Amino acid sequence: MWRRVASLSSSLISSSNSSFLGQVLVSSFSAPIFIKKNQTAYRFNIWESLTTGISQQANGAVGSKERTPFITFVLGGPGSGKGTQCIKIVETFGFKHLSAGDLLRREIACNTADGAMILDTIKEGKIVPSEVTVKLIQKEIESSDNHKILIDGFPRSEENRIAFEKIIGAEPNIVLFFDCPEEEMVKRVLSRNQGRVDDNIDTIRKRLKVFEALNLPVINYYSQRGKLYTINAVGTVDEIFEQVRPVFNSFESNPKMVALLSPSFHSTTLTFHCSSKGKKNKRREQLNRKQLQKSKRIAFPFPESSPTPLLINYKPFTQTRLQALDAVVQDLEASVEKGIKIDTEIFASLLETCYQLNSIDHGIKVHSLIPKTLLRRNTGISSKLLRLYASCGHIESAHQVFDEMYKRNESAFPWNSLISGYAELGQYEDALALYFQMEEEGVEPDRFTFPRALKACAGIGMIQIGEAVHRDVVRKGFGNDGFVLNALCDMYAKCGDIVKARRVFDSIIYKDMVSWNSMLTSYIRHGLLFEALEVFRGMIEEGFDPDPVAISTVLSGFSSLKIAAQIHGWVLRRGIEWNLSVVNALVLVYSKHEKFDQASWLFHWMPERDIVSWNSIISGHCKHQQALKYFEQMESSGTSPDTITFVAILSVCAHLGLVKDGEQLFSLMRKKYAINPTMEHYACMVNLYGRAGMIDEAYNLIVERMEFDAGPTVWGALLYACSVHGNVDIGEIAARNLFELEPDNEHNFELLMKIYSNAGRLEDVERRACGNSPDFTQQFKALIIFNTNQTLRQVVQNIGIALVDWFRTFGLILLGAESKKELMDNGL
């Protein structure tokens, strides 16, 4: 609280004409203050401050160099857009932007004692204590000429908050919280991480839960303190900033806050003229005040508000869009109960708002208020309701609305919404059935129909149906529509015809970012890395700066460290090196090339981490003990591991032979995190036991503990273990299952032959190669494998020269480079 203190030193007041200095703590003054004292004018030096315990020596000095900072915290979940808003706040209001991660990195780079301590802490796999981070912030605040401080993403937890207030000795003046619906944040994060296999809704939702668990207590604390300003983070960047602007404008426009936000507010000198004109001036002043009040009463026939003290923590009433929507729906429910007829446009507007906010709960309430007859006959309202249900995954409710629509064939809109709903849920057959039903009922498709149908074609991988839809595209006149062509390119690539995908890509006249990313991802998915690199370069030549999606796709697809380093340099020049999807990809690529120092450095300095970050660093250390330490740090940070995490950490245990650790982690996965084991998890456990020579335990795990039939990965891990440790009996069982599951996999046959050969059971080699498989191809494979002491010519002579034609067609795939060269040298 602001308070006014006047401490007068008796030594400074010696006579009626002596001047004295008072140390006064005031909020502000908007007009001169006249103090009557012995008809003498005195000068007061007024020092302003935000703190309540300042003690200055009244030694005649007019100003003070000490400043009290105006601190703003910016909080918000991943994907809330707080980083973008911070940039606009700095540009508009002149704040100094601080980031805890940047300060730590700079301290290390300066080679200070504190920097060495921070680096050692990180190398030990520990989290830098809150006190260390806060002291760096304090140092930056004290050394800055700018007293307006904007701290982004801090504090992250109650521990951070307590340490900050303890060390700094002050609370923030403003706490901005960017409130964004979870679904919107999921969409934004998925959009910037698109293209990565381990990015999915579940992992992102877990990350948001971690944020909520750590940050919610901080938000609630400052809300109770009256410092929290909640900003609705849904909308365009400018729309959101228009909510931020009044928060700071309210401080600048308030005359009592001008001094607070002014760069010189800490050493303001005011001159007070003290007069003793007597009672006449006092009476005149009172008379003027009464006349002014009277005129106000005449002009404004409502009660005059009484003056209130300055509220430093004044917080204007703000609502998120969801809160406002909730209030409107409640009013609507009350109106319907009173029998008030609601205008049709209100229902349509509310359903549109529910769709934009992805608020299915409010949409269901609005649906219950719409008269059934109106819903059946009004195509606009029913179409909006259908779209809301379909986009939120309530596909059965959407289809029910669709079936009850009176004039659903007037427009493609309801059909598109329902097709999209089925496609998003992975029910591709139903989506295509609707598309063909649409054609049968004579409904004209539009440019939004075809991309949804093509997505369904790509989902089921049926290129014939995709080609049929392509013919419809051309017939309906959308053959040059870039939006449709992007979907066609993606469909052909996912269905395996990369040549047609490229042909469609080349036909797009005005390529956009989606076009380039689609072709780039397609080439990488097909292993055509040279072509992918050409597309990547083409993007840059055409003036398209590859976005994080393209960059992470290239980094994850290329095995060349040189290319990765070049892309890393390009990323640094563009200033997007700390984009989450980009840095995750960089961590993974450096780890794959065993550049663990670079990978660990990037990981430790990431401004924020998600589940993908932890999975990348753990899987990158798949053959190192450090992976277990990272897993412990992950749990300590509050991030919950997912199925991919446990596949990675169980693989680490298998490579290191840590059977007990692997068993404990497998149990932890089920009991603590409620993750049911998948085929990959069981394959890791079989591999764990198999590498340790515990073949019986691995076999018992398959036949006794698995809740479903084992697949090729599980039996393959067991067969490999049997080939390493020479277990013929269980190896035969594993091979028998693999021959049924993968009849064309040569590797399984070779492993079984190896087991027989190492056991000295050559008769079984011959039986397996010739007796059970009369196909001459299998005989040839057996001879190639086991005549290792013969030259290739001797092998061919033993079989017969008539096999040369067969060998030219099929045999080359079985040979290494030297054998191929020998074959060519001998004219075969």
N, C-alpha and C positions, 0 to 999 in steps of 0.2 A: 504494500500500500504506500501511496505517496503520503508524506507527512511534512509539516512545516515546522522547522526548528530554528529558533533564533537564540544563539548563544552570544551574549555580549560580554566582552572582557572589561571589567571595571577599570583596568589600567589604561584602557583606551578611551575612557570617558572621563575627562578631567574638568570640563567646564561646559557652559552652555554653547560655546562656539567650538567645542572639540568635535572632531569627526570620529566616528567609530565604525568598525567593520562587524558585520553580523554574518555568521555562517547560516545560511537559510536554505532549506531544502524545499523547493516549490515545484508545482506542476508546470505552470506557465502563467504569463500575464498578458492579457489582450489590451490593456489600457494602462496609462500611468496611474500610480498609486500615490495619493497625497496623505502624508502623516503630519498631524499638527503637533509641533513640539517647540515651544519657546521662540516662535517666529523665525526659526533658523532652518535653513535647508541642509539636509544631510545627504550624503551619497552612500548608497548601499551597494555592496558587491554581491550579486546573487549568483550562486553556483547551483546548477541543476544536475540531478543525478537520478538514476532509476533505483539505486539501492537504498536501504534504509539505515545503514550503519556507517556512513562515511564520516570520518572525522578529519577535518583539515585545520591546519594552524592558521589562525587569523593574523598573518604577518604582513598584511597589506598587499599580498600578491593578488592580482586580478584574476588570472586564469589558472587552469590546471592542465597538465599534459595527460593525466589519467582519463581514460575513456571507458564508458560502460557500453558494451556491444548491444546492438539490437539483433537478436538471434531468431532465426526462423528454421524450424525443422520441416522437412518434406518427407512424408511417409506415404506408402502405397504398395500394393502387391505387385508381383512380377506381371508385366503386361498392362499396368494401370496408366502408363504414359507419363509418370512423374518426371522422368529424365528430360523429355521434350519440353515439359512445362517449366522446368528449372532454367533451361536456356532462355526462354522468353522472359522469365522473371528477372534474370540477370540483365538482359538487354534493356528491359523496360524500366526497372526500378534501381538499377545500379548496385545490386548486391554482389558481394564476393562469394563465389561458389566454392565450397569445400567438400572434398570426398575423402573419407577415411582411408580407403584403399590407395588413393593417389598419394596421400601423406606418408603412408608406410613405405611405399615404393621409393619415394623421394628420399626418405631418411636412410634407407639402405644404400641408395646410389651415392649419397654424400659421404659414405664411409665413416660415419660418426660412431661413437661408442654405443649410443642407443640403436643405431642402425645395425651394428654387429649383433647386439643382443636380440633384435627382432629377427634377423636372419637365422641365428642359431635356434631360436624358438621354432621357426618354421621348419628348419631342417630336421628338428627332432619330432616333427609331426604334430606339434601342439598348436593351439589357437592363441594368437597374440592377446594378452590380457586387456580387458577394457580400459584399465587405468593407463596403460601405455598409449593406446589410441587416443584417449581423451587428452592426455598431456600434449600430444602432438597438435591436436586441435586447439588447445589453449595457447600453445606457442605461436601458432599461426594467427590466432585472433589478436594476441598482444602485439605482434610485430606488424600488423596490417594497418595501413592508413585509413582503410575503409572500415567503418564500425558496423556496417550492415552486413551481416553474415548469413548465408544460406547454406545449411548443412543437409545434403541429400542422402536419403536412405539411412539416416542415423537419428536416434538409437534404434537398433534392431530388436532389442529385448529389454526387459526390466533391469537386467544387470548393467547394460550399457547406460540406461537412463540414470540409474542411481550413481554410477561412477561419474557421469557427466556433471550432475548437479552437486556432487560432493567436491569435485576438483575445481570446476569452474566457479562454483559458489553462486550460481544463478540458474533460473529456469528460462526456457525459451519464451520470447514474447508472442510468437505465432507458431502454431503447429498446423500445417496443411496436411490433410488426409485425402488422398485421391481415391474416392470410393467408386469401385467399378464392379459390376456384376461378375460373378465367377465365370459364367459362360462366356462373357465378352473377353475376359482375360485369357481363358483357355483358347479362344479363337485367335487372339492376337499372338500368343506364344506359339501356337501350332503354325500360324502363318509364317512367323520368322524362323521356325525350326523345320519347315516342311521339307520332306525329302529324306529325313533320317529314319532309319528303321525303328530305332528305339524311342522315337517320339510318339506318344499317344496320349489320349485324353486322360487315361488313368494315372500315368506318371505325373502329368501336369497338375491334376487335381490334388495329388498327394503333396506336391510342392506348395500349392496354395494353402493346404491345411497346415503345413509347417509354418508358413508365414503367419497365418491367422493365430496359431498357438503362441508364437513368440511375440508378435507385434500387437495383438489385440489388447493385452494388459497395458501396454504403453499408451495406446489410443484411448482406452477407457480412463486411464489416469489423467491425461491432459483434458479429456472431456469434462471430468469432474472439476478440474481446476479452471474451467472456463476459457481454455486457450485453444481449443480445437476448432478448426474451420473445415468442415466437410465439403469437398468439391465433387460434384457428379462428373465422373471421368468418362462418360459416354458421349460421343459426338466428335466433331472435327477438332483439330488442335486449337483453332481460333475460337470455336464455341466454348470449349473448356476454359480457355484463358480468360474469356469474358466473365467467367465466374470467379477467377482468381484475382482479376484486376481490382474489383471493389474492396477486397480484403485490405490491400495495401493503400488504396485510395482513401479508405475510411480513416486511416491513420494520418495520411498526408493532408486531407481536407479538414480534419478536426483541428481547430486552432490550438488546442491544448496538446496536440501531438506533433505540430510542425517542428518545434524545437527538438523533439525526440528523434525525428528522422533527419534533421538537418545535420550536415557534417560538423558543425561547430556548436552543437547543443551542449557540450560539456563545459564550456567556459563563457557563458553568456554574462555580460555585464549590463545591468540595468541601473539607471539613475532615477531615484525617487526624490521628488521635490516636496519637502515638508513645509506646509504653510499654516499660518495661524490667523487667517482672516476672520476667524471667530464664528459666532453663531449665525451670522447673516448668510454666509456661504452654505452652511449646513442646512438652514431652512430653505434656501433657494434650491438646493439639490433635492431635498425631499419633495418640494412642490413640483419640480420638473418630473420627478419620478411618478408622482400621482397622476399628472396630466398625461404622461405617456401610457400609463396603465389604462386610464380612462379611454384614450383613443383606441387602444388595442381592443378593449371590450366592445367598443362601438363597431370596429371593423370586423372583429371575429367573435361572433356570438356563441362561443364555446369556452369552457373553463380554461383558464391559463395554467399551463403546466408549471409545477414548482421546479426550481433549479435543483439539479442533482450533481453530486461530486463526480469528478472525472473517473471513468471506468477504464482502467488500463486494459483489462481483459475483455473489453466490450466485444461481443460476438454477434454479428447480425444473424437473424434467423435464416437459415438455409435448409433446403430440402434436396435430397437426391431425387432423380426422376422416378425412381421406384417408390419412394415415400410419397411423392406427389400423386403418382398413379394410384397408390393404395388409398389415399384420401378421397380421390375422385370416385373410385369404385365404391367406397363406403357410402359416400353421398348418393351415388346412383342407387345402391341397394335400399337406402332409406326412402328415396323418392318413389321407387317401385312399390315398396310396402304401403306407402300413403296413397297409392293409386294414380300417381302422376304419370302421364304418358310421355315416354322418352322419344325424342326425335331420332329418326333412322341414322342421320349423319353422326350422332354421338356414338352409337354402337360401332359404326365403321371406323371412326377416329380412334376409339379406345382399342379396338382389335389391332389396328395398325401400330399403335404405341406398344401394345403387348408383344407384338412380333419384333419390333425394333429392339425392345429391352429383353427379348427372349424370356418373358415372364409368363410361363404357362399357367401358374396358379391364378394370377389375375385374369388371364384369358378364360379359364374355366368358370370363374365367377361371372364374368361378363356374359358368357354363353348361357348361363342359367337364367339371366335376366331377359334374354331376347325371346320374344314370342315365337312359338314354333311355326306359325303360319308365315310370319315375316321372314324367318330364316329360310324356309323352303322356297319362297317366291322371290326373295331379294338375292340375286346372284352375287352382287358385290359383297354383301355382308357374309354370305355363306362361303364365298371364295377366300375372303380374308381369314375366316375362322378355320377353314380347311388348311390353309397355308401355315397358320400358327401351330396347329396340331402336328402337321407333317414335319415342320422344321424342328420341333421339340421332341421328335421321336414317338409321339402318340399316334402311331400309324393306323391303329384300329379305329380310334375316334375320328381321325381324318377321313378314313374310307366310309365310315357311317354317314358323315356329313355329305360326302360326295354322292353316296347312293340316294340320299334324300333331296338332293338339289333338283329344282324344278326345270331349270334351263341351263344345265351344265355344259351343253354342247355349243352355246353361243360364243364361247371363248376358249382358247387353249390354256388360259391361266390356271383353272382348277386341275386340269390334267397334268400340267407341268409340275404343280406343287406336289401332287400325289406321286408322280414318277420320281421326283427328286427325293421325297421322303423314303420311298422304298430303296432307292439306290444308296442313300446315305446310311441306311441300316444294313447294307450288304445283301438285301433281298433282290438280287438282280433279275431273277426270272420273273418275279411279280412286276418289276418295273417295265421289263420288255413286253410282258403280256398287256399291260395298260397301254403301251405305245401302239401296239398293233390293234388293240380294241379301239383306240382313238381313231385310227385310220379306217377301221370298219364302220364306225359311226359317222364318218364324214366330217370330223373335226379337223380344221386346217392347222397344222403345226406351225409354230413360229420359230424365231432364232433361238429361243430359250428351250424349246422342246428337244432339239437334236443333241446338244451337249449332254443333257441328262440321259437320253437314250444311249448315246455313245459311251458314257461312263458305265452304264450297265453292261454293254457289250464287252468292254475292257475287263469288267469284273469277272465275267464268266469265261473270258478268253476265247470267244467264238467269233472268229474273223469273218465267217460267212454272213452272220447276222449283221456285223458291223459294215460289211460291204453293201448289204441291202439298205441299211440306213443311209450310207453314203450316196447311193443312187437316189434315195428320197430327197437328200439334201440338194443334189443337183437339179432334180426335177422340180422342186419347189422354189428354186431361184436363190438358194443360199450358198452357192458354190464359191462365192468370193467373200463371204462374211468371215472376218478374222476370228470372231468369237467361236464360230462353228468349226473353222479350220483348225484352231488350237485343239479342240476336243477330238477331231479326227486324227490329228498327228499323235496325240496321246493314246488313242484307241489302237491304232495300227502298231505302235511300238509295244504296247502291253500285250497285244495278241501275237507278237513275234515277228511281224513283217516290218523290219526297220527300214527296208528300201522304200516301201510305200509311205512310211512315216516321213522320210526325208523328202519324198516327192511332194507330199502335201505341204511340208514346211517351206519348201522352195516356192510354192505357189502363193504363199501369203505375201501380199503386196506390202502391207504396212505391219511389219512384225512388232510385237510389243514384248514386254518382259516375260509374259506367260509363254509366248512362242519360243523364245530362246531357252528358257528354263526347261520347257517340255522336251525339246530336242536334245539338250544337254543331258538331262536325266536319262533319256531313252538310250543314248549311246553308252553311257556309263553302265546302265543296267544290262546291256548286251555285251559288255566287255570291250567295246570299240573305243579304246582310250585315245588313240590318235585323232579319230574323228571328233571325239568330245572336246579335245583340246583345240581343234580348229574352230568348233562352234564357240568355245569360250573366247578365243581371240577375235572371232567375228563379232561377238557382242560388243567388245571394246571398240573395235574399228567402226562400228555403226553408231557409236555414241551412247551405248547402253552400259552404264556402270553396273557390273554384276552385283546383284543384291546378296544378302547373307545366304539366301537359299541356294543360289548358283555357286557361291564360294564354298559353302560346306559340302555341296554335292561333289564338286571337283576334288576337294581335299580328301573326301572319304573314298572316292573312286580311284585315284591315282596312287600307285605304289612308289613313284619316283620321289625321292627326298629332294632332289634338285628342283623339281617343279613345285613341290610344297613350299620350299624356301622362297622361290620367286613369288608365289602367290602371297606368302606371309609378308614379304616386302611391299607388295602392292597394297595389301590390306593396311599396313602401317602408314603408308603415304595417304591413304584415304581416311585414316582416323577411325576405322571401325574394327580395330583389333580386339576390342573387348565386347563386341557383339556376342551374345551367348552361344548361338549356333556356330559361329565362326571359331571362337576360342575352343569350344568343345571338339570341333573337327581337328584343330591344330594339336590339341593335347593327344588325341588319338593317333594322328599320323606320326608325330614325333615318338610316341611310345612304340608304335609298330617298328620303327627304325632303330629302336633301342637308344634313342636320344633322351634318356630319362631326366637329365638335368634340365633340358629345355622344357620338357613336358611338365615336370614338377614346378618349375618356375612359373609357367603360365597358369597352372592350376592354382597355385597359392596366391597369385595376384589377381585372380578373377574378381571383379566387383560383386558379382553374384553367381551362385552356383545352383544348378538344378540336378535332378536325378541323373540326367544324361552326363553331366560333368563328372559325377562320382563314378558312374559306370565306365566312362572313358578312361579315367585314371586307373581304376582297378583292373579292367581288362587289359590295359596297356602293360601292366606289371604282372601278367599272368604267370610268369615263371620266377617271380621274386617275392621274398618275404614281405617287402614293403606293401604289397597289396593288402595284407591283413591289417596293417596299421591304418591304411586309408579306410578300410571298412569300419574300424573302430572309430575313427574321426567322423565318419559319415553318421554313425549312430549318435555320437556325442553332439553333433550339430543339429540334431532333431530331424534329419532327413530320413524317411523310411525307405529301406531298400525295396526293390521290386523283383519280379521274376528274373529279369536280365541281370540284376546285381548278383543274385544267387547262382545263376549259371556261371558268371565270371569268377566268383570267389570259390565255388566248388571246383572249377577247373584249376584254379591256383593250387588248391589243396592236393589235387590229383597229380599235378606236375612236381610238387615238392614232396610228395609222399606223406602228407600230414593226414593220416587216416582219422585219428581222434578228432582233430579240428574239423575235418569235413563232416564227420557224423554229428558233431555238436551244431554246426551251422545248418545242416539239413533238418535237424530237430527244431532249431530256432526259427527257421523259415515257417514251419507249420504251426508251432505253438505260440510264438510271440507275434508274428506278422500275418498269421492266418492265410498264408499263400499255399495253395495246393500244388504239389509237385507236378510238373509237366514232363513230357517225354525227354526233354533236354536235361532236366534235373536228374532223372533216373540214369540217363546216359553218363552224366558226370559222376554219379555215385558208382556205377559199374566200372567206369574208367579208373576211379579212385581205388577201388578194391583190386581191380585187375593189375594196375601198375605195381601195387604192393604185393602181388603174388597171391592174393586172397581170392582165388578163382571160385571156390565153393561159396564164399560169402556173396560174391557178385552174382552167381547163378541163383542162389536162394532169394536174393533181392528181387530178381526178375520173376521167378515162379511163385513166390509166396507173398511179397509185399506190394507189388504193383497193382493198382486198382483197375488197370486197363491192359490190353494186349501190348506187348513190347513191339516197337517199330525197328526199322533198319538201323537207326543210330544206336539203340541199346544193344541189339544182337551184334552189330558191327564192333562195338567197343569190347564186348565179351570175346568175339572171335580173335580180335587183335591181341587181347591179353593171353588167350590160349596159344597163339603163335609165338609169343614172346617167352612164355613159361612152359611150353611143350605139353599142354594138357590136351590129349587127343580126344578123350571121351566127350568132354563138354564142348570142345572145339567142333566136333561133328554135329552136335545138337544145334549149336549156334549157326553153323554153315547150312544145315538143313532148313532152318527157318529163313535164313537170308536168301537161299535159292528160290524159295517160294515168294518172298517179298520183292526181291530184286533179281529176277532171272537173267537179266542182261548185264549185271555188274561183274566184270572180269576180276576185280580186285578180291572179291570174296572167294572165288575159285582159286586164285593164286595163294591166298593165305592158307586155305585148307591143304593145298599141295605142299606148301612149306611145312605145315605141321606134320604131315605124313613123312616127308623126306627127312626132317630132323629126327623123327622117331625111327627111321630105318625101315619104314613100311612101304617099300616101293611097289609091292603088289597092290596096295590100296591106291597108289598113284595111278597105276595102269587101269585098275578097276574103275576109278572115278573118271579118268580121262577117256577111256574107250568103252568100258563095259556098260556103265550107266548112261553114257552120252555117245551114241553111235555117230553123231555128227562129226565129220572129219575136221571141222574147225577146232573142236575141243582137243582132238588128238594133236593137231599142229601146235596148239597152245602148250600142251604138256611137253612136247619135244623142245619147244623154244625155251621153256623154263628150266628144264632139268638136264639139257645137254650143254651145260655151261663150260665143260672142258673141251668142247668141239668148236671148230670154226663154223661160221655161218654156212660156208659151202658144204661142209660135211653134214650139217643138219639137213640142208636142202637135198643133198644126194641121198641121205637115208630115207627121205620121204618120197623123192621122185621128182624128176624135172618137170613133170606135168603140173606140178603145183605152182610153177612160176607165175602163171596168169592170176591164180588165186592170191598169191603172195603180193603181187603188185597192187591188187585191189584192197586187201584187208590186212595183210601182215605188217605193213609199215607202222601201224599204230601200236604194235607190241615191241618195237625196237627202239633202242637209244640211238643217239647221233652217230656213234662209231659203227654200229651194226648197219645202219642205213647207208653209210658211206661205203662199207665193204660190199654191200649188196650192189650198189651202183658200179663200183669198181670192177665187179665180176660180171657186169653186163646183165644182171638179173633185175 
